[in-house]
Amino acid sequence: MKAEQAAEILRTFKWDVLQSIYGCGHNSIIGFLTTMWIDQSKDNSVLDGAPSPITGGRRVGQKNADILLCKGDRPFVVVEVETSVAKYQDKLRSIQAYLHNNKAYAGIELGMMVMTNLCKGDTKYKHSWNVIKEEVRESQDNVALVSIEKRRVPLGQSVLDKLRSRNDYYPWEIRKIDYWVHDESGATSEGNLLTG
């Protein structure tokens, strides 16, 4: 799949919806991607908890991606949603294991990692994807990165604001959702997915 084709798929999703979700968002993002994908075609389906690309006894080395977007009777896009910057490289390796298993995953064309950039301190939800971009370039795989950047907002005294102040995740809202797509030819496409 060409980088621009993958970018076009990303742009068909209604990313603005995520701005109304507060908290970690991992499960909500998976549900969002699932709904957006299935809404595009009656031939689309999703495997929730994609079967591991590595098989064998006792699950040694086996990891399951969050979801597998399918088109017709074939896998199409493997998706990892990750909230912790510290786990990005492991999730990229997971995606690559799916992309390189042509026998079990014939037809798979793209890996996608949605990164919510949770780290420590003042940079809690800032972009942290340059190292991952470089690894994707070196691997020459078809990978789409979606980076969700958040900002802390002041909370008032409403019932909802008081609830949001109970957990450190909740006072943060989405400021920007950027994408960067790389294909096996080395071409890239990038931009912002928020329309409003």
KOLVODREN-29792 format. One record per residue (C-alpha): residue in three letters; z negated, y, x negated. Coordinates in steps of 0.5 Angstrom, whole numbers. Each point is the difference from the previous one (the first is absolute). Example, Ala and Ser with C-alpha at 12.3 -4.5 7.8 and 13.67 -1.06 7.14 Angstrom:
! residues 2
<site residu="ALA" up="-16" north="-9" east="-25"/>
<site residu="SER" up="2" north="7" east="-2"/>
//
This chain:
! residues 196
<site residu="MET" up="0" north="0" east="0"/>
<site residu="LYS" up="2" north="7" east="-3"/>
<site residu="ALA" up="-6" north="5" east="0"/>
<site residu="GLU" up="3" north="5" east="5"/>
<site residu="GLN" up="1" north="-6" east="5"/>
<site residu="ALA" up="-8" north="-2" east="-1"/>
<site residu="ALA" up="-1" north="8" east="0"/>
<site residu="GLU" up="3" north="0" east="7"/>
<site residu="ILE" up="-4" north="-6" east="3"/>
<site residu="LEU" up="-6" north="4" east="-2"/>
<site residu="ARG" up="2" north="7" east="3"/>
<site residu="THR" up="1" north="-4" east="7"/>
<site residu="PHE" up="-7" north="-1" east="0"/>
<site residu="LYS" up="-4" north="5" east="4"/>
<site residu="TRP" up="-5" north="2" east="-6"/>
<site residu="ASP" up="-3" north="6" east="4"/>
<site residu="VAL" up="-4" north="-5" east="4"/>
<site residu="LEU" up="-5" north="-2" east="-6"/>
<site residu="GLN" up="-2" north="7" east="0"/>
<site residu="SER" up="-4" north="-1" east="6"/>
<site residu="ILE" up="-4" north="-6" east="-3"/>
<site residu="TYR" up="-6" north="1" east="-4"/>
<site residu="GLY" up="-4" north="-5" east="-5"/>
<site residu="CYS" up="3" north="-5" east="-5"/>
<site residu="GLY" up="6" north="-1" east="4"/>
<site residu="HIS" up="2" north="-7" east="-3"/>
<site residu="ASN" up="0" north="-4" east="7"/>
<site residu="SER" up="3" north="6" east="4"/>
<site residu="ILE" up="5" north="1" east="-5"/>
<site residu="ILE" up="2" north="-7" east="0"/>
<site residu="GLY" up="0" north="0" east="8"/>
<site residu="PHE" up="5" north="7" east="-1"/>
<site residu="LEU" up="5" north="-4" east="-4"/>
<site residu="THR" up="0" north="-6" east="4"/>
<site residu="THR" up="1" north="4" east="6"/>
<site residu="MET" up="5" north="5" east="-3"/>
<site residu="TRP" up="4" north="-7" east="-3"/>
<site residu="ILE" up="0" north="-4" east="7"/>
<site residu="ASP" up="2" north="7" east="4"/>
<site residu="GLN" up="6" north="0" east="-4"/>
<site residu="SER" up="4" north="-6" east="2"/>
<site residu="LYS" up="-2" north="-6" east="5"/>
<site residu="ASP" up="2" north="-5" east="-6"/>
<site residu="ASN" up="-5" north="3" east="-5"/>
<site residu="SER" up="-7" north="-3" east="0"/>
<site residu="VAL" up="-6" north="0" east="-5"/>
<site residu="LEU" up="-4" north="-5" east="-4"/>
<site residu="ASP" up="-7" north="2" east="0"/>
<site residu="GLY" up="-3" north="-2" east="-6"/>
<site residu="ALA" up="6" north="-2" east="-4"/>
<site residu="PRO" up="0" north="-7" east="-2"/>
<site residu="SER" up="-1" north="0" east="-8"/>
<site residu="PRO" up="6" north="-1" east="-4"/>
<site residu="ILE" up="-4" north="-5" east="-5"/>
<site residu="THR" up="-2" north="-7" east="3"/>
<site residu="GLY" up="-4" north="-5" east="-3"/>
<site residu="GLY" up="-7" north="-3" east="1"/>
<site residu="ARG" up="-6" north="4" east="1"/>
<site residu="ARG" up="3" north="7" east="1"/>
<site residu="VAL" up="0" north="1" east="-8"/>
<site residu="GLY" up="4" north="6" east="-1"/>
<site residu="GLN" up="2" north="1" east="7"/>
<site residu="LYS" up="0" north="7" east="3"/>
<site residu="ASN" up="2" north="2" east="7"/>
<site residu="ALA" up="4" north="7" east="1"/>
<site residu="ASP" up="-3" north="3" east="6"/>
<site residu="ILE" up="7" north="0" east="4"/>
<site residu="LEU" up="7" north="-3" east="0"/>
<site residu="LEU" up="5" north="4" east="4"/>
<site residu="CYS" up="5" north="-5" east="2"/>
<site residu="LYS" up="7" north="1" east="3"/>
<site residu="GLY" up="3" north="-5" east="4"/>
<site residu="ASP" up="-2" north="-7" east="-3"/>
<site residu="ARG" up="-1" north="3" east="-7"/>
<site residu="PRO" up="-5" north="4" east="-4"/>
<site residu="PHE" up="2" north="7" east="-1"/>
<site residu="VAL" up="-6" north="4" east="-3"/>
<site residu="VAL" up="-6" north="-2" east="-3"/>
<site residu="VAL" up="-6" north="5" east="1"/>
<site residu="GLU" up="-7" north="1" east="-4"/>
<site residu="VAL" up="-4" north="6" east="3"/>
<site residu="GLU" up="-5" north="2" east="-5"/>
<site residu="THR" up="-6" north="5" east="0"/>
<site residu="SER" up="-2" north="-1" east="-7"/>
<site residu="VAL" up="3" north="3" east="-6"/>
<site residu="ALA" up="-3" north="-5" east="-4"/>
<site residu="LYS" up="4" north="-5" east="3"/>
<site residu="TYR" up="7" north="2" east="0"/>
<site residu="GLN" up="2" north="-4" east="-6"/>
<site residu="ASP" up="-2" north="-6" east="3"/>
<site residu="LYS" up="3" north="2" east="7"/>
<site residu="LEU" up="7" north="1" east="-4"/>
<site residu="ARG" up="-1" north="-7" east="-3"/>
<site residu="SER" up="-1" north="-3" east="7"/>
<site residu="ILE" up="6" north="4" east="2"/>
<site residu="GLN" up="4" north="-3" east="-6"/>
<site residu="ALA" up="-2" north="-7" east="1"/>
<site residu="TYR" up="3" north="0" east="7"/>
<site residu="LEU" up="7" north="4" east="-2"/>
<site residu="HIS" up="1" north="-5" east="-6"/>
<site residu="ASN" up="-1" north="-6" east="5"/>
<site residu="ASN" up="7" north="-1" east="2"/>
<site residu="LYS" up="-1" north="-7" east="2"/>
<site residu="ALA" up="-6" north="1" east="5"/>
<site residu="TYR" up="2" north="7" east="2"/>
<site residu="ALA" up="8" north="0" east="0"/>
<site residu="GLY" up="2" north="6" east="3"/>
<site residu="ILE" up="-6" north="5" east="-2"/>
<site residu="GLU" up="3" north="6" east="-2"/>
<site residu="LEU" up="-6" north="5" east="-1"/>
<site residu="GLY" up="-7" north="1" east="-2"/>
<site residu="MET" up="-4" north="6" east="3"/>
<site residu="MET" up="-7" north="2" east="-2"/>
<site residu="VAL" up="-3" north="5" east="4"/>
<site residu="MET" up="-6" north="4" east="-4"/>
<site residu="THR" up="-5" north="4" east="3"/>
<site residu="ASN" up="-3" north="2" east="-7"/>
<site residu="LEU" up="-7" north="-1" east="0"/>
<site residu="CYS" up="-3" north="1" east="-6"/>
<site residu="LYS" up="-7" north="4" east="-3"/>
<site residu="GLY" up="-2" north="7" east="0"/>
<site residu="ASP" up="4" north="6" east="1"/>
<site residu="THR" up="7" north="-4" east="0"/>
<site residu="LYS" up="-2" north="-4" east="6"/>
<site residu="TYR" up="6" north="-1" east="3"/>
<site residu="LYS" up="5" north="4" east="-5"/>
<site residu="HIS" up="7" north="-4" east="-2"/>
<site residu="SER" up="-1" north="-5" east="-5"/>
<site residu="TRP" up="6" north="-4" east="0"/>
<site residu="ASN" up="4" north="2" east="-7"/>
<site residu="VAL" up="-3" north="-6" east="-4"/>
<site residu="ILE" up="3" north="-4" east="6"/>
<site residu="LYS" up="7" north="3" east="0"/>
<site residu="GLU" up="0" north="-1" east="-7"/>
<site residu="GLU" up="-1" north="-8" east="1"/>
<site residu="VAL" up="5" north="0" east="6"/>
<site residu="ARG" up="5" north="3" east="-5"/>
<site residu="GLU" up="-1" north="-5" east="-5"/>
<site residu="SER" up="0" north="-6" east="5"/>
<site residu="GLN" up="7" north="2" east="3"/>
<site residu="ASP" up="-3" north="-2" east="7"/>
<site residu="ASN" up="2" north="3" east="7"/>
<site residu="VAL" up="-7" north="3" east="1"/>
<site residu="ALA" up="-2" north="6" east="5"/>
<site residu="LEU" up="-6" north="4" east="-2"/>
<site residu="VAL" up="-3" north="4" east="6"/>
<site residu="SER" up="-6" north="4" east="-2"/>
<site residu="ILE" up="-5" north="3" east="5"/>
<site residu="GLU" up="-3" north="7" east="-3"/>
<site residu="LYS" up="-7" north="2" east="4"/>
<site residu="ARG" up="-4" north="6" east="0"/>
<site residu="ARG" up="-7" north="2" east="2"/>
<site residu="VAL" up="-1" north="4" east="6"/>
<site residu="PRO" up="-6" north="3" east="2"/>
<site residu="LEU" up="-3" north="-3" east="6"/>
<site residu="GLY" up="-3" north="4" east="6"/>
<site residu="GLN" up="-6" north="-2" east="5"/>
<site residu="SER" up="4" north="-4" east="5"/>
<site residu="VAL" up="-2" north="-7" east="2"/>
<site residu="LEU" up="7" north="-3" east="-4"/>
<site residu="ASP" up="-2" north="5" east="-6"/>
<site residu="LYS" up="-7" north="-3" east="0"/>
<site residu="LEU" up="2" north="-7" east="0"/>
<site residu="ARG" up="6" north="2" east="-5"/>
<site residu="SER" up="-6" north="2" east="-5"/>
<site residu="ARG" up="-3" north="-6" east="0"/>
<site residu="ASN" up="5" north="-4" east="-5"/>
<site residu="ASP" up="3" north="4" east="-6"/>
<site residu="TYR" up="7" north="-3" east="2"/>
<site residu="TYR" up="0" north="4" east="7"/>
<site residu="PRO" up="0" north="7" east="-3"/>
<site residu="TRP" up="6" north="-1" east="-3"/>
<site residu="GLU" up="7" north="1" east="4"/>
<site residu="ILE" up="7" north="-1" east="-3"/>
<site residu="ARG" up="4" north="6" east="-3"/>
<site residu="LYS" up="6" north="-3" east="-3"/>
<site residu="ILE" up="4" north="-7" east="1"/>
<site residu="ASP" up="5" north="-1" east="-6"/>
<site residu="TYR" up="4" north="-6" east="-1"/>
<site residu="TRP" up="4" north="-2" east="-7"/>
<site residu="VAL" up="5" north="-6" east="1"/>
<site residu="HIS" up="3" north="-3" east="-6"/>
<site residu="ASP" up="5" north="-5" east="0"/>
<site residu="GLU" up="3" north="-6" east="-5"/>
<site residu="SER" up="5" north="5" east="-3"/>
<site residu="GLY" up="-5" north="5" east="-2"/>
<site residu="ALA" up="2" north="5" east="6"/>
<site residu="THR" up="-6" north="4" east="3"/>
<site residu="SER" up="-1" north="4" east="7"/>
<site residu="GLU" up="-6" north="4" east="1"/>
<site residu="GLY" up="-3" north="5" east="5"/>
<site residu="ASN" up="-5" north="1" east="5"/>
<site residu="LEU" up="-1" north="-4" east="7"/>
<site residu="LEU" up="-4" north="5" east="4"/>
<site residu="THR" up="5" north="4" east="5"/>
<site residu="GLY" up="-5" north="5" east="2"/>
//
